[in-house]
Each structure stands twice: as C-alpha cells, then as structure tokens.
Amino acid sequence: MEQENKQGLLKQLWDGRGLIWKLAKNDFKTRYAGSYLGIIWAFVQPVITVLVYWLVFEKGFSAKPEMFASGLEIPFVVYLTSGLVPWFYFSEAVTHSTNALVEYNYLVKKVIFQISILPAVKVVAACFIHAFFLGVLYLICLLYGIAPHPAHLQLFYYSFCMMALVLAVSYTFSSVVIFFRDLSQIVSIALQIGMWATPIMWSVANLEGHPRLLFLFRLNPLYYVVMGYRKALFEHAWFFEDWKMTLYFWGVTAVLSLLGKWVFGRLRPHFADVL
C-alpha cells in the first residue's frame, strides 16, 4: 500500500486500465442480473424519461423550436435530447461512483488490491449506456435533417470532459461517504437541483437580459459540456473557439482532481476500519 501511495493517481489508473475495463464490464452486466429483460432496463428508463419530457414540454406546454446564432431552427425534441444525453451520463456516473468503495468494500479490505481504481470502474461502466444514447442522439439529428459535419466528432471530446469531471469529484465523494453515509442522499438532491441549474430543458437565450444571472449559470462546469454538445451539433463550432470557457472548465476539473486526490489519500488508511 505504501508503494501504491507513492505513485501518481493517473499512473495508477493507467497501469490498472485492463482491470478497470474488466470490472466495468462485469459491473454493468451484474447490475441487471436476475431480471427478465436484463441490461435492456438500462436503456428503457432514459428513453421513457426523454419521451415524458418531450410530451410535457412540446405537446403540453407547446415549447417552441430553438433558434441558434447560426440561424438554424432546431425542433425542441432534438434540443432536449442533446441536453439530456450528457446529463444522463453525468447523473448515473456520479451516483454510482459515490458508492463505489462501499459497494466494493470486500476489495477495499484487501491489502494487495489497488482500490484507487474502483471509482474509475463506475465511471467507465456508465459509458456503455452513454455510447448507446450518443448513437440515438445522432440518429435523431439525422432524421431531422442535420447533416453530418466534422465538428460532430467533438461529441467524443465533450464525453471525455464529463468522464474527467466525474472522476475528479468521485474520489472526494466515495471517500467521504464511507464516514458520512448521508452524503449519498445529499448528492441525489444536488443532482436534482443541478439538472435545472443546467440549460437542459430551458434556453440560455431567456437570460440575455440578465447578465449576472447568466454568469452564475456559466460557473456550472456542466454548462460547458451541454452547450458544447449543442454548439458542435447545430452550430458546428469548435471547442477552442470559446477558449476562456475551455480553460475555465479544465481549471475547475484540475482543482477538483487535486482535492479528490488529497481527500482520498488522507482518509484511505481508515477505510478498512470503518467498512
């Protein structure tokens, strides 16, 4: 364990990438083991959620199509899906990675096991569903006449941004939840608030007359990701064009990573005693 502590966290993750991949696949499969439909349930719930929001907002509240700076008018269902797809990943990955060490407590108690990879296992496991919904999102865009463009490849970049952000916070959350189990409920509530604090089902155009309020919403790191999805898909804008937001996002992610590494390192010697 002492030797492992001397290694950088990134090196530990890289060295354990093969094990992370195997555990992530097993985690995804066993999560729905025993049910008749198996892993199909993993895809059913998000699909139903999208349909419900679409019916409520577009049919019930008569939500209008969104107009982008490029002059392109986007149907609300496409606008909605482009925001929900990254949010589904973030929400699932944060929820499961928060409880990673508690769930794998039998591995945490093993002296020879590199427990620093466990939060990463949950982050990678959430990618399987996300990859499916990226395909669904792109198919919807094609059906609504949005032609393929090289800028669309940035969806992989913004997906990586989410993985990095979730991994950064997961080490703090997964470490603290061992000693303060109520954190899981706090995270769940925070995610509910965060969904509405992110421009997923509403447009930032509504805040044009409120620059201070818009500034506060832009402080949310997920603002960068969700808007990045939409700009890449609908405006064909590249991430480096808004270099200030890009630097801000990676700066916040770096700070959260350092905090997570510090918290994990300080609390780690006590994990086995509490679990």
C-alpha positions as CSV (number, residue, x, y, z in Angstrom):
1,M,0.0,0.0,0.0
2,E,2.9,2.4,0.8
3,Q,4.3,1.8,-2.7
4,E,0.9,2.5,-4.3
5,N,0.6,5.8,-2.4
6,K,3.9,7.0,-3.8
7,Q,2.5,6.5,-7.4
8,G,0.5,9.3,-9.0
9,L,-3.2,8.7,-9.3
10,L,-3.1,8.9,-13.1
11,K,-0.3,6.3,-13.3
12,Q,-2.3,4.0,-11.0
13,L,-5.3,4.3,-13.3
14,W,-3.2,3.8,-16.4
15,D,-1.4,0.8,-15.0
16,G,-4.8,-0.7,-14.0
17,R,-6.6,0.1,-17.2
18,G,-7.1,-3.6,-18.1
19,L,-8.6,-4.4,-14.7
20,I,-10.8,-1.3,-14.8
21,W,-12.2,-2.4,-18.2
22,K,-12.9,-5.9,-17.0
23,L,-14.5,-4.8,-13.7
24,A,-16.6,-2.1,-15.6
25,K,-18.0,-4.7,-18.0
26,N,-18.8,-7.1,-15.1
27,D,-20.3,-4.2,-13.1
28,F,-22.6,-3.3,-16.0
29,K,-23.7,-6.9,-16.6
30,T,-24.3,-7.8,-12.9
31,R,-26.3,-4.6,-12.2
32,Y,-29.3,-6.1,-14.0
33,A,-28.6,-9.8,-13.4
34,G,-31.7,-11.8,-12.4
35,S,-34.2,-9.6,-14.2
36,Y,-36.1,-11.0,-17.2
37,L,-35.0,-8.1,-19.5
38,G,-31.5,-7.9,-18.1
39,I,-29.5,-4.9,-19.4
40,I,-32.4,-3.7,-21.5
41,W,-33.7,-2.0,-18.4
42,A,-30.6,0.2,-18.5
43,F,-31.8,1.8,-21.8
44,V,-35.6,1.7,-21.1
45,Q,-35.6,4.3,-18.3
46,P,-33.7,7.1,-20.1
47,V,-35.8,6.6,-23.2
48,I,-39.0,6.9,-21.2
49,T,-37.7,9.9,-19.5
50,V,-37.0,11.6,-22.8
51,L,-40.5,10.8,-24.1
52,V,-42.1,12.1,-20.9
53,Y,-40.3,15.4,-21.0
54,W,-40.9,15.7,-24.7
55,L,-44.7,15.1,-24.3
56,V,-44.9,17.5,-21.3
57,F,-42.9,20.4,-22.8
58,E,-43.5,20.2,-26.5
59,K,-47.1,18.9,-26.5
60,G,-48.3,20.1,-23.1
61,F,-46.6,23.4,-22.8
62,S,-46.2,23.9,-26.6
63,A,-42.4,24.5,-26.4
64,K,-41.2,26.4,-29.4
65,P,-38.2,25.3,-31.6
66,E,-34.9,26.8,-30.5
67,M,-33.1,29.3,-32.8
68,F,-29.3,29.3,-32.8
69,A,-26.9,32.0,-33.7
70,S,-26.2,30.3,-37.0
71,G,-29.8,30.9,-37.9
72,L,-30.7,27.2,-37.7
73,E,-34.0,26.4,-36.1
74,I,-33.9,23.2,-34.0
75,P,-37.0,21.2,-33.0
76,F,-37.5,21.1,-29.3
77,V,-37.2,17.3,-29.1
78,V,-33.7,17.5,-30.7
79,Y,-32.7,20.4,-28.4
80,L,-34.0,18.5,-25.4
81,T,-32.3,15.2,-26.3
82,S,-28.9,16.9,-26.9
83,G,-29.0,18.1,-23.3
84,L,-30.4,15.0,-21.6
85,V,-27.9,12.6,-23.1
86,P,-24.8,14.2,-21.4
87,W,-26.9,14.7,-18.2
88,F,-27.9,11.0,-18.1
89,Y,-24.3,10.0,-18.1
90,F,-23.2,12.6,-15.5
91,S,-26.0,11.7,-13.2
92,E,-25.6,7.9,-13.4
93,A,-21.8,8.1,-13.1
94,V,-21.8,10.4,-10.1
95,T,-24.4,8.4,-8.3
96,H,-22.7,5.0,-8.7
97,S,-19.1,6.3,-8.3
98,T,-20.1,7.9,-5.0
99,N,-20.9,4.5,-3.6
100,A,-18.0,2.6,-5.4
101,L,-15.9,2.0,-2.3
102,V,-18.9,1.0,-0.2
103,E,-20.2,-1.4,-2.8
104,Y,-16.7,-3.0,-3.3
105,N,-15.9,-3.0,0.4
106,Y,-14.6,-6.6,0.2
107,L,-11.9,-5.4,-2.2
108,V,-11.1,-2.3,-0.1
109,K,-10.3,-4.6,2.8
110,K,-7.7,-6.5,0.7
111,V,-4.2,-5.1,1.4
112,I,-2.9,-6.0,-2.1
113,F,-5.7,-4.6,-4.1
114,Q,-5.3,-1.2,-5.7
115,I,-8.5,0.4,-4.5
116,S,-7.8,3.7,-6.3
117,I,-9.3,2.2,-9.5
118,L,-12.7,1.5,-8.0
119,P,-14.3,4.9,-8.6
120,A,-13.0,4.7,-12.2
121,V,-14.7,1.4,-12.7
122,K,-18.1,3.1,-12.1
123,V,-17.2,6.0,-14.4
124,V,-16.3,3.6,-17.2
125,A,-19.3,1.3,-16.6
126,A,-21.6,4.3,-17.2
127,C,-20.0,4.8,-20.7
128,F,-21.8,1.7,-22.1
129,I,-25.2,3.3,-21.8
130,H,-23.9,6.7,-22.8
131,A,-22.4,5.3,-26.0
132,F,-25.8,3.9,-26.9
133,F,-27.5,7.2,-26.4
134,L,-24.9,9.1,-28.3
135,G,-25.9,6.9,-31.3
136,V,-29.6,7.6,-30.6
137,L,-29.0,11.3,-30.4
138,Y,-27.1,11.3,-33.7
139,L,-29.8,9.3,-35.4
140,I,-32.4,11.8,-34.2
141,C,-30.3,14.6,-35.6
142,L,-30.1,12.8,-39.0
143,L,-33.8,12.2,-39.1
144,Y,-34.5,15.9,-38.5
145,G,-32.2,16.9,-41.4
146,I,-29.0,17.8,-39.5
147,A,-26.3,16.7,-41.9
148,P,-23.0,15.1,-40.7
149,H,-20.2,17.5,-40.1
150,P,-16.6,17.1,-38.9
151,A,-17.5,19.3,-35.8
152,H,-19.8,16.5,-34.7
153,L,-16.7,14.4,-33.7
154,Q,-16.4,16.8,-30.7
155,L,-19.1,14.8,-29.0
156,F,-16.3,12.4,-28.1
157,Y,-14.3,15.3,-26.7
158,Y,-17.2,16.6,-24.6
159,S,-17.9,13.0,-23.4
160,F,-14.3,12.8,-22.3
161,C,-14.8,16.1,-20.5
162,M,-17.6,14.6,-18.5
163,M,-15.6,11.5,-17.6
164,A,-12.8,13.7,-16.3
165,L,-15.2,15.8,-14.3
166,V,-17.0,12.8,-12.7
167,L,-13.7,11.1,-12.0
168,A,-12.5,14.3,-10.3
169,V,-15.4,14.5,-7.9
170,S,-15.8,10.7,-7.4
171,Y,-12.7,10.4,-5.2
172,T,-13.9,13.0,-2.8
173,F,-17.5,11.7,-2.7
174,S,-16.5,8.0,-2.5
175,S,-14.1,8.7,0.3
176,V,-16.3,10.9,2.4
177,V,-19.5,8.7,2.0
178,I,-17.7,5.9,3.9
179,F,-17.7,8.0,7.1
180,F,-20.9,10.1,6.3
181,R,-23.4,7.8,4.6
182,D,-26.0,10.6,4.3
183,L,-23.8,12.1,1.6
184,S,-25.5,9.7,-0.9
185,Q,-28.8,11.4,-0.3
186,I,-27.2,14.9,-0.4
187,V,-25.7,14.0,-3.8
188,S,-29.0,12.8,-5.1
189,I,-30.7,16.0,-4.1
190,A,-27.9,18.1,-5.6
191,L,-28.3,16.2,-8.9
192,Q,-32.0,17.1,-9.0
193,I,-31.1,20.8,-8.4
194,G,-28.3,20.6,-10.9
195,M,-30.5,19.3,-13.7
196,W,-32.4,22.6,-13.5
197,A,-29.3,24.7,-12.9
198,T,-28.0,23.4,-16.3
199,P,-29.6,24.6,-19.6
200,I,-31.1,21.2,-20.5
201,M,-34.8,21.9,-20.7
202,W,-34.5,25.7,-20.9
203,S,-32.6,28.0,-23.2
204,V,-29.9,30.4,-22.2
205,A,-31.5,32.9,-24.6
206,N,-34.0,33.6,-21.8
207,L,-31.2,35.1,-19.7
208,E,-29.9,37.6,-22.3
209,G,-31.4,40.5,-20.2
210,H,-29.8,39.2,-17.0
211,P,-26.0,39.1,-17.5
212,R,-25.3,38.5,-13.8
213,L,-27.6,35.5,-13.6
214,L,-26.2,34.1,-16.8
215,F,-22.7,34.5,-15.3
216,L,-23.7,32.4,-12.3
217,F,-25.1,29.6,-14.5
218,R,-22.0,29.6,-16.6
219,L,-20.0,28.8,-13.5
220,N,-21.6,25.3,-13.6
221,P,-19.0,23.1,-15.3
222,L,-21.8,21.1,-17.0
223,Y,-22.9,24.3,-18.7
224,Y,-19.7,24.0,-20.8
225,V,-20.4,20.3,-21.7
226,V,-24.1,20.7,-22.5
227,M,-23.7,23.9,-24.6
228,G,-20.7,22.2,-26.2
229,Y,-22.8,19.3,-27.4
230,R,-25.3,21.7,-28.9
231,K,-22.7,24.1,-30.5
232,A,-20.9,21.1,-32.0
233,L,-24.1,19.6,-33.4
234,F,-26.1,22.6,-34.5
235,E,-23.6,25.5,-35.0
236,H,-20.5,23.4,-36.0
237,A,-18.5,25.5,-33.5
238,W,-15.1,24.1,-32.2
239,F,-14.3,23.9,-28.5
240,F,-11.2,26.1,-28.9
241,E,-13.2,29.0,-30.3
242,D,-14.5,29.6,-26.8
243,W,-11.1,29.2,-25.2
244,K,-12.0,31.1,-22.0
245,M,-14.7,28.6,-21.1
246,T,-12.5,25.7,-22.1
247,L,-9.7,26.9,-19.8
248,Y,-12.2,27.5,-17.0
249,F,-13.7,24.0,-17.3
250,W,-10.3,22.3,-17.2
251,G,-9.1,24.6,-14.4
252,V,-12.1,23.6,-12.3
253,T,-11.7,19.9,-13.1
254,A,-8.0,20.1,-12.2
255,V,-8.8,21.7,-8.8
256,L,-11.4,19.1,-8.1
257,S,-9.0,16.4,-9.1
258,L,-6.3,17.6,-6.7
259,L,-8.9,17.9,-3.9
260,G,-10.1,14.4,-4.6
261,K,-6.6,13.0,-4.5
262,W,-5.9,14.8,-1.3
263,V,-9.1,13.7,0.4
264,F,-8.7,10.1,-0.8
265,G,-5.1,10.0,0.4
266,R,-5.9,11.4,3.9
267,L,-8.9,9.1,4.5
268,R,-7.7,5.9,2.8
269,P,-5.8,4.5,5.9
270,H,-9.1,4.4,7.7
271,F,-11.3,2.8,5.0
272,A,-10.9,-0.8,6.1
273,D,-11.6,0.1,9.8
274,V,-14.9,1.7,9.1
275,L,-16.1,-0.7,6.4
